């Protein structure tokens, strides 16, 4: 996995490439945290992601939740993210607040 972070004014763009799996979960978390702490609005680009596993999906969901707590705007291509998840056959089993509050990306049609 590799990532690129570009900041322009208050927008941070995080572009991800390669495999996002448990081997790269710590790097992924660091990249997300850098983005969230350095930008008011964060755009995550999943276009170059070839593989996505539960560890990184969970990390992404936590970052999405934390963005709200930090009063940051978290922007991404939800359809592309859901496509990657469907390709993987992942079902949400995290039981987080977003799941129960019906704002979970994985449970929306």
Buried (B, 14 or more C-beta within 10 A) or exposed (E): BEBEBEBEEEBBBBBBBEBBBEEBBEBBBEBBEBBBEEBEBBBBBBEEBEBBBBBBBBBBBBBBBBBEEBEBBBBBBEEBBBEBBEEEEBEBEBEBEBBEEEBBBBEEE
